[in-house]
Amino acid sequence: MDGNRIIKTTSGWLMLVINIALYIMPIVVLINSRGALSGILLSSVMLLAALLISPGFFIVNPNYSALLVLFGKYKGTVVENGFCWANPLLTKHKISLRVRNQETSRIKVNDQSGNPIEIAAVVVWKVTDPYKAQFEVDMYTDYVSVQSESALRHMASKY
């Protein structure tokens, strides 16, 4: 597979200035052209460009990343925090990189000698590879829960 690819995006602030200019310029062009057909066409093109640019804005918060996918093909991961702009056709999947904890329920298992014991655990974990968390497992939070309980059962029966 592709694996995790860190990419940089265009500054959202720069594109915001361009986008605002593309919304204002059609008004200026229409006023200066006094309703001429060329002015109306130019205004329409600028307004269409502004509308096409607008969906490309997104924010990456601290301890989050955004995975960018274009028509089902993974393009890369944005980990730099801030206001960003990317191709408006890209789908943006946000993944939390925060440290989390998972408390397993109390389970009854037999130890190596066959004695029944009750055991529970608290697992502290975080996503280190957003690509794998999004595309390699279904519901990565559920995956951590199942794997934690399985490891706990294995460890208890081993000792």
C-alpha atoms as a printed R data frame, in Angstrom:
    type eleno elety resid chain resno       x       y       z
1   ATOM     1    CA   MET     A     1   0.000   0.000   0.000
2   ATOM     2    CA   ASP     A     2   0.946   3.661  -0.100
3   ATOM     3    CA   GLY     A     3   1.716   4.147   3.592
4   ATOM     4    CA   ASN     A     4   1.701   7.401   5.471
5   ATOM     5    CA   ARG     A     5   2.856  10.350   3.309
6   ATOM     6    CA   ILE     A     6   3.251  13.728   5.014
7   ATOM     7    CA   ILE     A     7   2.402  16.603   2.666
8   ATOM     8    CA   LYS     A     8   2.273  20.380   2.930
9   ATOM     9    CA   THR     A     9  -0.729  22.333   1.724
10  ATOM    10    CA   THR     A    10  -1.172  25.882   0.509
11  ATOM    11    CA   SER     A    11  -1.741  28.529   3.166
12  ATOM    12    CA   GLY     A    12  -5.427  29.013   3.761
13  ATOM    13    CA   TRP     A    13  -4.880  32.720   4.407
14  ATOM    14    CA   LEU     A    14  -3.341  33.345   0.990
15  ATOM    15    CA   MET     A    15  -6.154  31.462  -0.735
16  ATOM    16    CA   LEU     A    16  -8.743  33.293   1.384
17  ATOM    17    CA   VAL     A    17  -7.434  36.658   0.109
18  ATOM    18    CA   ILE     A    18  -7.573  35.350  -3.483
19  ATOM    19    CA   ASN     A    19 -11.063  33.942  -2.916
20  ATOM    20    CA   ILE     A    20 -12.380  37.206  -1.447
21  ATOM    21    CA   ALA     A    21 -10.855  39.111  -4.390
22  ATOM    22    CA   LEU     A    22 -12.623  36.722  -6.783
23  ATOM    23    CA   TYR     A    23 -15.931  37.496  -5.078
24  ATOM    24    CA   ILE     A    24 -15.389  41.300  -5.136
25  ATOM    25    CA   MET     A    25 -13.879  41.659  -8.633
26  ATOM    26    CA   PRO     A    26 -17.067  40.695 -10.538
27  ATOM    27    CA   ILE     A    27 -18.862  43.660  -8.949
28  ATOM    28    CA   VAL     A    28 -16.044  46.032  -9.962
29  ATOM    29    CA   VAL     A    29 -15.955  44.595 -13.492
30  ATOM    30    CA   LEU     A    30 -19.735  44.899 -13.899
31  ATOM    31    CA   ILE     A    31 -19.707  48.507 -12.715
32  ATOM    32    CA   ASN     A    32 -16.808  49.466 -15.022
33  ATOM    33    CA   SER     A    33 -18.149  47.609 -18.073
34  ATOM    34    CA   ARG     A    34 -21.614  49.181 -17.677
35  ATOM    35    CA   GLY     A    35 -23.331  45.875 -18.391
36  ATOM    36    CA   ALA     A    36 -21.413  44.954 -21.555
37  ATOM    37    CA   LEU     A    37 -21.500  41.288 -22.538
38  ATOM    38    CA   SER     A    38 -17.728  40.901 -22.078
39  ATOM    39    CA   GLY     A    39 -18.009  42.293 -18.543
40  ATOM    40    CA   ILE     A    40 -20.852  39.922 -17.699
41  ATOM    41    CA   LEU     A    41 -18.903  36.911 -19.020
42  ATOM    42    CA   LEU     A    42 -15.722  37.893 -17.155
43  ATOM    43    CA   SER     A    43 -17.713  38.428 -13.953
44  ATOM    44    CA   SER     A    44 -19.363  35.039 -14.348
45  ATOM    45    CA   VAL     A    45 -16.014  33.303 -14.793
46  ATOM    46    CA   MET     A    46 -14.540  35.004 -11.717
47  ATOM    47    CA   LEU     A    47 -17.590  34.151  -9.615
48  ATOM    48    CA   LEU     A    48 -17.457  30.525 -10.780
49  ATOM    49    CA   ALA     A    49 -13.743  30.353  -9.886
50  ATOM    50    CA   ALA     A    50 -14.490  31.739  -6.408
51  ATOM    51    CA   LEU     A    51 -17.234  29.166  -5.886
52  ATOM    52    CA   LEU     A    52 -14.915  26.347  -6.989
53  ATOM    53    CA   ILE     A    53 -12.095  27.459  -4.656
54  ATOM    54    CA   SER     A    54 -14.284  27.766  -1.540
55  ATOM    55    CA   PRO     A    55 -14.669  24.034  -0.622
56  ATOM    56    CA   GLY     A    56 -10.886  23.617  -0.413
57  ATOM    57    CA   PHE     A    57 -10.555  25.350   2.970
58  ATOM    58    CA   PHE     A    58 -10.054  23.269   6.119
59  ATOM    59    CA   ILE     A    59  -8.522  23.555   9.577
60  ATOM    60    CA   VAL     A    60  -6.091  21.120  11.199
61  ATOM    61    CA   ASN     A    61  -6.303  21.489  14.977
62  ATOM    62    CA   PRO     A    62  -3.443  20.649  17.356
63  ATOM    63    CA   ASN     A    63  -3.049  16.870  17.860
64  ATOM    64    CA   TYR     A    64  -5.083  16.133  14.733
65  ATOM    65    CA   SER     A    65  -4.174  15.241  11.189
66  ATOM    66    CA   ALA     A    66  -6.117  15.342   7.931
67  ATOM    67    CA   LEU     A    67  -5.885  12.560   5.362
68  ATOM    68    CA   LEU     A    68  -6.465  13.725   1.795
69  ATOM    69    CA   VAL     A    69  -8.114  11.387  -0.708
70  ATOM    70    CA   LEU     A    70  -8.825  12.184  -4.367
71  ATOM    71    CA   PHE     A    71 -11.450   9.962  -5.994
72  ATOM    72    CA   GLY     A    72 -10.533   7.023  -3.741
73  ATOM    73    CA   LYS     A    73  -6.760   7.415  -4.081
74  ATOM    74    CA   TYR     A    74  -4.760   8.418  -0.996
75  ATOM    75    CA   LYS     A    75  -2.751  11.589  -1.653
76  ATOM    76    CA   GLY     A    76  -1.169  12.307   1.725
77  ATOM    77    CA   THR     A    77  -1.536  13.388   5.333
78  ATOM    78    CA   VAL     A    78  -1.454  16.962   6.626
79  ATOM    79    CA   VAL     A    79  -0.070  17.122  10.174
80  ATOM    80    CA   GLU     A    80   0.870  20.813  10.330
81  ATOM    81    CA   ASN     A    81  -1.666  22.757  12.397
82  ATOM    82    CA   GLY     A    82  -3.483  25.740  10.999
83  ATOM    83    CA   PHE     A    83  -5.771  27.082   8.318
84  ATOM    84    CA   CYS     A    84  -5.099  25.218   5.072
85  ATOM    85    CA   TRP     A    85  -6.314  25.005   1.515
86  ATOM    86    CA   ALA     A    86  -6.089  21.982  -0.759
87  ATOM    87    CA   ASN     A    87  -7.705  20.897  -3.987
88  ATOM    88    CA   PRO     A    88 -11.479  21.239  -3.441
89  ATOM    89    CA   LEU     A    89 -12.051  17.785  -4.940
90  ATOM    90    CA   LEU     A    90 -10.045  16.151  -2.147
91  ATOM    91    CA   THR     A    91 -11.945  14.428   0.645
92  ATOM    92    CA   LYS     A    92 -10.520  15.332   4.047
93  ATOM    93    CA   HIS     A    93 -10.626  12.691   6.818
94  ATOM    94    CA   LYS     A    94  -9.642  14.036  10.237
95  ATOM    95    CA   ILE     A    95  -7.905  11.720  12.720
96  ATOM    96    CA   SER     A    96  -7.168  12.548  16.361
97  ATOM    97    CA   LEU     A    97  -3.543  12.048  17.446
98  ATOM    98    CA   ARG     A    98  -4.319  12.615  21.129
99  ATOM    99    CA   VAL     A    99  -3.320  10.186  23.853
100 ATOM   100    CA   ARG     A   100  -6.347   8.137  24.893
101 ATOM   101    CA   ASN     A   101  -7.057   5.505  27.483
102 ATOM   102    CA   GLN     A   102  -9.114   2.358  27.191
103 ATOM   103    CA   GLU     A   103 -10.383   0.570  30.284
104 ATOM   104    CA   THR     A   104 -11.138  -3.096  29.716
105 ATOM   105    CA   SER     A   105 -14.042  -4.645  31.551
106 ATOM   106    CA   ARG     A   106 -13.322  -7.024  34.400
107 ATOM   107    CA   ILE     A   107 -12.997 -10.513  32.912
108 ATOM   108    CA   LYS     A   108 -12.735 -13.951  34.463
109 ATOM   109    CA   VAL     A   109  -9.886 -16.136  33.194
110 ATOM   110    CA   ASN     A   110  -7.930 -19.096  34.434
111 ATOM   111    CA   ASP     A   111  -4.257 -18.653  35.237
112 ATOM   112    CA   GLN     A   112  -1.574 -21.189  34.224
113 ATOM   113    CA   SER     A   113  -2.412 -23.389  37.244
114 ATOM   114    CA   GLY     A   114  -6.125 -23.377  36.384
115 ATOM   115    CA   ASN     A   115  -7.172 -21.023  39.190
116 ATOM   116    CA   PRO     A   116  -9.975 -18.611  38.234
117 ATOM   117    CA   ILE     A   117  -9.031 -14.950  38.555
118 ATOM   118    CA   GLU     A   118 -10.664 -11.638  37.714
119 ATOM   119    CA   ILE     A   119  -8.517  -9.153  35.855
120 ATOM   120    CA   ALA     A   120  -8.886  -5.749  34.196
121 ATOM   121    CA   ALA     A   121  -6.504  -3.255  32.633
122 ATOM   122    CA   VAL     A   122  -6.208   0.328  31.534
123 ATOM   123    CA   VAL     A   123  -4.461   0.745  28.201
124 ATOM   124    CA   VAL     A   124  -3.019   4.135  27.223
125 ATOM   125    CA   TRP     A   125  -2.650   4.532  23.471
126 ATOM   126    CA   LYS     A   126  -2.448   7.045  20.626
127 ATOM   127    CA   VAL     A   127  -2.502   6.963  16.849
128 ATOM   128    CA   THR     A   128   1.010   7.249  15.412
129 ATOM   129    CA   ASP     A   129   0.181   6.393  11.791
130 ATOM   130    CA   PRO     A   130  -3.043   8.086  10.625
131 ATOM   131    CA   TYR     A   131  -2.959   6.228   7.300
132 ATOM   132    CA   LYS     A   132  -3.093   2.821   8.983
133 ATOM   133    CA   ALA     A   133  -5.747   3.974  11.465
134 ATOM   134    CA   GLN     A   134  -8.033   5.145   8.665
135 ATOM   135    CA   PHE     A   135  -7.425   2.622   5.896
136 ATOM   136    CA   GLU     A   136  -5.990  -0.579   7.381
137 ATOM   137    CA   VAL     A   137  -8.583  -1.378  10.087
138 ATOM   138    CA   ASP     A   138 -12.322  -0.920  10.520
139 ATOM   139    CA   MET     A   139 -13.112   1.397  13.419
140 ATOM   140    CA   TYR     A   140  -9.653   1.688  14.964
141 ATOM   141    CA   THR     A   141 -11.093   2.534  18.409
142 ATOM   142    CA   ASP     A   142 -12.988  -0.776  18.458
143 ATOM   143    CA   TYR     A   143  -9.856  -2.517  17.179
144 ATOM   144    CA   VAL     A   144  -7.845  -1.231  20.161
145 ATOM   145    CA   SER     A   145 -10.568  -2.414  22.548
146 ATOM   146    CA   VAL     A   146 -10.661  -5.952  21.120
147 ATOM   147    CA   GLN     A   147  -6.874  -6.222  20.954
148 ATOM   148    CA   SER     A   148  -6.526  -4.980  24.565
149 ATOM   149    CA   GLU     A   149  -8.938  -7.587  25.887
150 ATOM   150    CA   SER     A   150  -7.281 -10.324  23.852
151 ATOM   151    CA   ALA     A   151  -3.809  -9.380  25.122
152 ATOM   152    CA   LEU     A   152  -5.103  -9.264  28.687
153 ATOM   153    CA   ARG     A   153  -6.598 -12.760  28.416
154 ATOM   154    CA   HIS     A   154  -3.380 -14.112  26.906
155 ATOM   155    CA   MET     A   155  -1.198 -12.515  29.580
156 ATOM   156    CA   ALA     A   156  -3.382 -13.772  32.450
157 ATOM   157    CA   SER     A   157  -3.439 -17.345  31.181
158 ATOM   158    CA   LYS     A   158   0.327 -17.327  30.641
159 ATOM   159    CA   TYR     A   159   1.216 -16.579  34.300
